[in-house]
Amino acid sequence: MQNKLLWVLLSLAQVVTLNAALAAPQLEPRTDQSQAAHLSAEVLTRHHYKQVPLDDALSSVIFDNYLKALDSEKIFFMQSDINLFSPTRTSLDDAILHEDLRIPYAIFNRYQLSIEERIAYARTLLNKGFDFTEHESYQYNRKNAAWPQSENELNDLWRKRVKNDWLRLKLTGKDDKAIRDTLNKRYDKMLAGLAKINGDDVFQYFMNAYTTAIDPHTSYFGKRAAEEFDISMKLSLVGIGAVLQEKDEYTIIRELVAGGPALLSGKFKTGDRIVGVGQGKEGNIVDVMGWRLDDTVALIRGTEDSVVLIDTLPAEAGPDGQHKIISLVRKKISLDKQAAKKSVIEVKVGNTTRRIGVISLPGFYQDFAAHQKGDKNFRSATRDVSRLLDELKKENVDSVLMDLRNNGGGSLAEAIELTGLFIDKGPVVQQRDSAGDISVEKDTQAGLAWSGPLGVLINRASASASEIFAAAIQDYGRGVVIGEPSFGKGTVQSVINLDQLVKSKTPEYGELKMTVAQFFRINGGTTQLRGVTPDISFPAQIDSRDFGESSYDNALPWTQIKAADYTPAGDLSAILPLLKAAHDARISKDKDFQYLTEDIAESNLQRKKNLISLNEADRRQERETQEARIKLHGNNKASIATNIAARQDDGLQSNERNLDSDLAFEKAQKNAKDVFLREAVNILSDEVGLIQKDARLAVSVLPKAALH
């Protein structure tokens, strides 16, 4: 291994030395990172559910994962680079165990050099211009393509890439000078971003290449990533209450959070630029111009009731405008946008109006720390949903729809407790650990928070805890599951603090989110790979080969165990065919649903085609066709095609757009027609009508608590 290591390091050093004008610094591993990698390996090899040994075979997978993480589209490395790295393909296990991570850092440094070379080449193309009468096409998704075999092949790939960028801007009416300015500025930003990458980023890339080589849902969290994960679970942080973004070397205020110190001060507005941050009333202001966003955020956050000084340049001021230094007291900020929300949608059928309560749940969150401390008011998804159900009952809703679309999961305990709001005691999910032992997790609380008709709306991005909830509701016959097949994640993860493990007093080693068990439905099946199949299906917006558990090469297989001992709360077998027939009849006449189906089909066709014309006349014709489709179909929130098309392609990247237009687009999308939600509500309205007319259906569908 040492000979391979020395040879590759010397070879890479020679390659980098040949180009002396590097914009980005050369990065090297720190001792604590090498120790963290070794410590992680000790934990993963002994305690992971799969118990995969760290050997040459796993090293080969880590090698491929690392290259994929750096250059997933294969537009920077050539086959000659891969050949140079290949002697270490089976040595990364030794690198981790021997605490010598120079190889992954050397590969990253070569990657940086490749980016700089590509940008330099792209700039030369801007001065030559392009012939848009030629009939050629560009493959925009290259994840399954081969590495370019030569520099000529890589140059041609980039020629088409830059030509496509130029054409996109040209189609919006920009002249050649404006296009050159836009693209040159884009390349400047790429180089600036490259220079901001640090050793912690490289270590994160490499460690996740290692962890995901074992299974798709095991990951490593450095200090910053661990903090963000903690915030996402407790839905709170201590700061000033501002959503920030990076733009043109500035930190921009994108949004002010209701009730936060920044908004309450009355001294900030959207678009203001933060150029400096100080600590305490008399603290020195640190200039944060050109900083990474996460570094600036780290300075702004702090302990509750402490003082932070914010040096701002107002949105309307020029670069040399008058600054304002504003003192704020940091407070606990509740991230209510990521919490459960309710609405009531009315459905009119003849002279009857039915009220459907909708609860949208973005994640299964819980403030673990507050719960462990015995805080009686700790934040949790179940508590929030329970409160919303009480409010909906007072609003006399006829049915409730749990909207779990794009809910990627979260706390397993919350999934169990949330299910308990809709069933009266009983098993919710089964777990099998690495030793093969099976446990049954149960709802132990008597009574139901909602005993009326229930629906669950899911899509391909509904995963993990969402699938546990949807599967339990389906197995109990408690509600109608509507939408697309879910993600298919049937594994359980636990977070292990490596610093606590070795009793380190200061944060050094980070955390592991590690797969420790597999969960199974109470009927004995698993959601692994297959997900939850809806009772009433909507058109699939995403191919399962591109997104979902089945898209991973090393996902656990589907399997089955013995069913748990449970008693169904209802039997939907008689009512589902009636609901399906009513649904089919309605969507056959619903233009919005038909348009949405067409948009999804067109989007899937284009994605499979994976080619875009670089002929101007062809692209203008495509643009006109797209504009006509938008005009006819309108803007449907659920459609991938119309989500993109709702703002006709302006040729810009997200960080190049005007903030006001970005916010206006977000608002338009928020207010767009949600065709799938509307149809799910209609299905539940049909169910209400059927059980009101037929007592036998009511007895079979509703739990006993709803019949008294």
N, C-alpha and C positions, 0 to 999 in steps of 0.2 A: 504494500500500500504506500509506503514512504517513497519508493522510487517513482510510482505513478504520480503521487502528489507533487514531488519535486519537479518532474518533467512537465506536468501540466502548468504548474505555477510559473515556471521559467518561460514556457511557450506563450502563455497569456501575457506575462509581463513584457515579453518582446513585442507582442502585437500592440499593446497599449503604448509602449515607448515610441513606436513608429509614428504615432500621432501625438505630438507634444502639446497641441493647443486644445486640451480638454476643458470643457466648461464646467463639468461636474467633478466633484472631488472623488478620489479613489477611496473606497471604503474597506475597512478591516474589522474582523470580529473582535468583540471584547471578551474578556475572561468570564464575566458573569453570564454572557450569552451561551458560551460553550458549556458552562456548568449547568445552565438551565436546560439545554438540549439533552445533556446526559441524564439529568434528574428526570426529565420528561420520559426518556426512554425506559428508565427503571420502572416508572409508574405504569406506562402503557404496556410493557411486555408482561407485567405481572397481574394487572388488574383490569385490562380492557376485556370487554365481552368476547371478542374474537381471539384474544391472546395470540397475536401474530408475532413471531420472533423477528427481531431486528437483525436481518442477515442480508446476504447478497441479493436474494430475490426481492426483498422489500426495498433494498437500496436502488434497484433498477426502476421500481415504480416511483420512488421518491425523485429520482433523476428526471423521469418523464414529467412528473407533476410540477417540478420546479421550472423546467423549460416552458411548460404550458402556462404557468402563472406569469412568467416574464413576457412571453411572446406567443400568446394564444392564437393569433391570426397568422403567425409565421411570416412577418413582414420586416423583421430586423435581422434575425440570424439566417445564415446560409448553411447548406449541408457541410461546408468546410468547417464552420464553427462547431457544429454538432460532432464532427469527426475529431476535432481537437479536444472536446470535453469528454468524449466517449470512454477513454481509459479509466475514468473515475466512476463510471456507471455503477459498478458493484463495490465502490469504496466509501459511499456516503454513510453506510452503517458504521464503518470504522472511524470515520470523521466524527460522528456523534459520540461514540463510545470512548474515543481517545481525546475528546474535547479539543478538536482541531478543525475549525470551520473555515479555513482559508479557501478551500475549493469553491463552496457556494458563493463566497464574496468575490472571488476572482471571476467566476462566471458572470456575476452581476456587473462587475466593472467592465467586462467585455460587452455586455448588453448596453450599458451606458454609451460606450464608444460607438456601438452600432447605431444607436438612435441619433447621435450627433452626425455620423456619416450620412445617414438617410436624410436628415434635415438639410445638410449642406447640399446634397444632390438635388433635393426638391427645390431648393432656392434657384439652382441653375436652370431648372425647367421653366420657372416663372418668366425669365427673360427671353425664352424662345417662343412661347405661345404654342397653340395647338390647332390642329386641323379637325374641325368638328363635322366635316362632310364625310370623313372616313366611316366605314361600317365596322366597328369593333365593339367589344363589350368588356365589362369589368366584373370580376367575381368578388363580391364584397364580403362574403363570409368564407374565410379560409381555414377554419379550425380543423377541417378534415383533409386539407391539401398537404402536399409534400413540401419539405423545405426547399427553397430555391437552390438549384444545383450550381449556379454560377452567379457572378456579379452582374453579368448581362441580363440574366433572368430576373434578378432582384431589381435591377434598374427599370426593366420593362414593367414590372409589377408596380413600382412607384410612379412611373410615367402615367400609367392608367389611373392610379389612385389620385394623383395631383390633377390630372385631366378631368376626372369626375368632380373633384372639389371646385375646379374652375368653372365647369359647366353648370353646376348647381347655382353658383353665384351669378353666372351670366344669364341664366333663365329668369332671375329676379329683376333683371334690367341694369345690373351694375356694369360699368365700363371697365376696360382693361386695367387702368390705373387703380381704380377702387378695388378690383379683384386682387391685384398684386399686393396692395397695402393690407388687405384683410388677411391674405394667406401668410405674408411675411410676419404680421403681428401674431398670427396663430403659431408659427414656428418659434417666434421669440418666447411665447408662453410655454411651449413644450420644453424648451431649453431651461427656462426659469423653473418650471416644475421639476425637471430632472435634477437641477442643482439643489433642490430642497429635500430630496430623498436622503434619508440618513440610515445609519447602521441598524436602528431598531426596525425600520421598514424592511430591510433585507432579511433580517432575522425572522420577522413575521412571515414573509414570503416562504422562506425555507422551512420553518417549523410547520406551517400549514401544508406544505408539500409532503412533509413527513406524516402528519396526523391524518390527512385525507387519503394517504396511501393505505391506511389501515381500514378506515371506513369513511363514507362521505360526510358524516356528521360529528366526527371528532375534530376538534380544533384547538389551537393555542391562542391564548390572549396575553399579549404584553400588557404593561401597566395601563396604557391609554385604552386599549381595547377592552380590558377588564372593567375600567371605569364606565365605559359606554354601555357595556352589557348590564352592569348593575343599574344604571340609569333607566335602561329600557325595561327592566323588570319592576322597578319601584315607581316608575313614571314621575320621578321628581329629581331635582338637582338644586344646588345652591349657586345662584348667580344673579344676573341683572334682569333676566327675562327678555332676551332678544335672540331671534333666529338670525344667524350670521352666514354670509357666504363670501368667498374670495373672488375678486374681480379686479383685473388690471393692477395687481400688486396691493390693492386695498382690501381691508375687511369691511364689507358692506352690511348695514342693517337691512335684512330682508323683511323682517316682521317683528313687531313688538307684542309680547305675550300679555294677554289680559291679566291685570292684577300684579304684574311684575314691577320692580322698582323703576325700570327705564320708562315704561309707559306712564306710571303714576307721577313721575317727576315732571312730565310735560315738556321735557327739554330735548327729546329725541323724535325723529320721524324716519319713515322708510326711506332708504337711499343714503342716509348719513354714513360717512366713512370714519371708521375708528383707526386713528394713526398712532395712538400711544396709550399705554396702560400703566398706572401707578398703584402702589399698595399703601393704604393708610392715608390719613388726612394730609400728612406732610410728605408723602412718598415721592420719590423721584419717578418721573415719567419715562418709561422705556419705549423707544421708537419701534413700532411693529410694522412699519411699511415693508412690504415684500416678504413678510413672515408667512410660514405655513399657517393655515387656518386653525389647526388643532393646537399649535403653540400659542396663538393669540387667545384662543378660548381657555386654555389652561391658566393664563394669567388673569383672565376676567373672573373665572370661577374661584371659589374659596370657601372659607368657613362662614356660617350664618352670622349675621349682624356685624361682619367686618366691613371696612370701608375700601372701596376701589375707586380710583380716579380714571376717568375715560376722556382722552383727548380726541375730539371729533372735528372733522371737516364737514360742514353742512352739505347736504345733497346739492344745493344750488350754487355752492361756491366753486371757484376754479381751483387748480392745484396750489396756487399761492394765496388762497382766500384766508379769511380770519378764522382761526381755530377757536373751539370752545372746550374748556376743561370742566367736566361735570363730575361732582362727587356723588356717589351712590352707596347705599348700605345694602350689601348682599342679603337676599332672602331666599327661602325655599320656594322653588318654582314648580308648580304642578303642571305636568305635561298633559293637559286635558284633551288635546287633539288626538292623543293616542289612546284615550280611554273609551269605555263603552258609551254609546250615545243612543237616544231613542227618537223615534218619530212616529206619527200616526198617519196612515194612508187610507183614504176613504175609497171604497169601490161601490159604484151605484149599479144595481141590477133591478131594472124596472123601477118600481116605487120604493125599493129597499136600498138602504145605505148601510154597508158593512164597514166596520172600522178594524183595520189590521195594524197592530202595534209592531214596529220594526226596531230591533235592537242590533246595532252594528258593533261588533267586537273585533278590534284590530289585532289583539293579542291576549294571551292568558298571563297577565302580569300579577305580581305580588311583591310587596315590600318585605322581603325575607328578614332583613335586619330588624325592622320595626316589630315584626311578628315575633321574632325570637326574644326581643327585649320585653315582650308582654304588653306592647302598646295596643290598647283596645280599639284604637281607630286606625290601625294599619290599612294601607291601600291594597285592594285586591280586585280582580275581575269579578269574582263571584259576589262580593259585597256590592259592587257598583251595579251589576245586573239585577240583583235582588231589589235594590232600591228603585231601579227603573221599572221593574215589574210591578211594584207597589203603585207607582205613579200611573202606569198603564191601566191597572185595574180600576183606579179612581176615574180614569178617562173612558171607562166602559168599552174597552176594545173587545172584539169578538174572537180574535185569534192573535197569536204572537209568532213573528218570524225572527229567528236568530240568523243574522247575516254574518257568516264567517268567511266571506270571500277575502282572499289575500291575507288571511290570518295564518301566519307561519308557526303558531304554537306558543310555547312558553312553559309555564309551570304545570307539571303533571298533577300536583295536588289541586290546582285550580280547575283543571278539566274534570276531576272527580267531583269536587264540590259543586261545580256549575251544573253537572248532570243531576246532582241531588236536588236542585231546585225544581226539577221536572218529573222526578220519580220519588216514590215513597220507600226509601231504604232498598238496599240490595247491591250486588256486585256491579262495578262499572267497567273495570278493565283487569286483565290478568298480566302478570309479569313473569318472565323466565330469566334467571340470572345466568352467569357464565358457568356455574356448576350444574345447571339444568333444573334447579329448584324453582317451583312455580308458586307464586303467591297471588291472592285475589284481593284487589283493592276495592273497598266498598264505600258506598254512601251510608252513613250510620244515622243521619238526621231524619227523624220522622216528619212526615208532612211534605206538601208541595207548595212552592211559592207561586206556581202557575199550573192549574189543572185543566185548563181549556185546550182547544185545538192548537197544535204547534207545528211549525215548519222550520227546517234548517237549510239555508242557502249556502252552497259551497262552490268552489272552482278549483282549478288545477293547483293554485297557490295556497289552498287550505291544507295545512300539514300538521303532523304530530298531534298536539293537544286538541286541535280542531277535529282531527280524524277520530280521536278517542271519543270526543263528545258526540259527533255525528253518528259514529258506529253504535254507541250505546243507545242513543235515541232510536236508531233504526232497529236494533236488536230487541229492544223493549216494545216495539210497535207503538212508541209514544208520539211520534211525529213523522211528517212527510219530509224526506230528504230530496232536495231539488238542486239542479245545476249540472256541473261537470264532474267527472271522476276526480277525486282529490289527489294529492301529491304522491302518496304511497310511502310515507315515512313511518315505519313501525318499530323504531328503536328509542330507547330511553337514555338520556345523557345526564351526567352529574358533573358539577363544577368542583375541581380540586385546586385549592390554593397551594401552590408549591412552596411559598414562603412559610406558610403555617406548618407545612409538612416537615420542613427542616428547622423550624423554630427560628427563622430569620426575623430580626426585629425591624428591619427596613425592607420595603418592597424591592426585590431584586429579580425574582425568577418568573413572575407571572402566574397564570392559571391555565389549567387544562379543562376543556369541556369534553368529557370522555364518555363514549357509549358503554353502559354498564349492564344493560338488559334489553330484552325485546318484549314489546307488549302485544297482547292478543285480545281480540274481542271476547265478550262473554259467551259468544256462540262457538268459540274455539278457533275461529279463523284469525287472520292477521291482516292489517292494512298494508303490511310491507309489500312493496312493488305494485300491488293492485289498487291500493287506495280504497276509498269508500265509493261504491257505485250508487248513484242517486236512484231514488224511486221514479222520479220523472226527470229525464235528461234534457239539457240544453246543448246547443252546438258547441263543440270543443274549440276553444280559441287557440290552443297551443298543442302541437304534436308531442305526444308522450316521449318520443325519442329525443326531443330537444330539451324538455323540461320535466322534472319529476324524478322520483326515485329510480324508475326504470331507465333513465338516461345515464346513470352511473355504472361504470364497469365493475366496480367492486361492492355493489349493494348486496346486502344479505338476501338469500332466496326466500320466496314465499313458503310458508309451512303452516301446520295446523296442530292444535293440541285439543285436549278434551274440553268440552263446554263447561262453563261454570254452572252452579245451581242457581237458577234465577227464574222468576215468574214474569212473563210478559205483562205489560200494563195495558196493552191494547192489541188489536188485530186489524191491520189496514188492508188485508188481502181483498176484502170485498169492495172497499171504496177506491182503491188505487186505479183499477181499470176505468172507473167512472171519471175520476179526476184526469186521467191521461186522455180519455176521449174528448172531454171538454177542452183540455189544453190544446190538443191537435186541431180541433175545430176552430178555436179562437185564433191561433197563430196562422192558420191558413188564410185568414182574412185580415190579419194585422200587418199593415205595410211596414211599420217600423221593425217588427220582428223579422219579416222577410228581407228587408234591406240589410239588417244586421247579419243575417245568415249569409247573404251574398257577399258582404264586406269581409266576413271571416273566411269564406271560401277563396276570395280573391287574394287576401293576405297570405293564406296558406299556400296558394299557387305560386305567388311571387317568391315566398321564402324557399320553396322547393326548387324553383328555377335558379335562384342564387346568381343571377346575372342581370346587369343593368347596361343598357345601350349607352355608348359614348358618342352617338350621332345626334347632333342638335335637333334636326328635323324630327327624328323619332322621339326624342325626349319631350319636345314641345307638344307632340301629339299625345303622348302619355299624360302630360301635365293637363292638357285640355280635357282628356277623358276623366282624369281624377277630379278636376274642378266640377265637371258635370255630375259626377257621382256624389260629391259633397253637397252640391246644390239640391240634388234630388233626395238624397238619403238623410241629410242633416247631420247632426253630431250626436252619436249614440255613445254613451259613456263606456259601455261594455265592450265595444268593438276595438280591436287592435288597429284595424285599418283606419277607422275614422278617428281614433285617438291621434294618430299621426297626421292624417289628412286634414283634421280640423284646423290646423295652422299649416297652410300650404307651405311646402318646403322653401325656406328662405336661404338655404345654403350655409347657415351659421351653426356653430356649436353652442351648447347651452350657456357657456360662460362668455359668449360673444354678444348675446342679445341684451337689449335694453331692459332694465329691471321692470319698468312700468308695463311693458308689453308682455313680459314673462308672467307677471302677477295677474294681468288681465286675462291671459290665456288660461292660467290655473283657475281663475274664477269662472270662466266660461265652461271649463271642463267639469267643475264642481256642480254647475247648474245644468249640465247636459242631461238629455233623456237617458235614464237608466232602464233600458228595455228589459233586461233580465230581472231586475228588482220588481218592476211593474208586473211582469208575468207571474213571478213567484207569489206576489200578493193576490193576484187574480186566482191562482190555484187554491190558496188558502180561503179565499172568499167562496169559491165553489164548494170547498169542504164544509164550511159553515152552513151553507144553504142545504147541502145534502143531509147533514146530521140533524138539522132543525126539522126537516121534512120526514125523516125516517128514524124512528126511535131505535130500531134494531141496529142501524148503522152507528148511532150515537153510543149504544151500549158496547159495541165492538171496538170503536175507535177511542173513546175517552176513558181515562182511568176512573175508578169508582168514586174518587173524591169529587169529580166533576158532575156526577150524576145525582148527588143528594140535593 
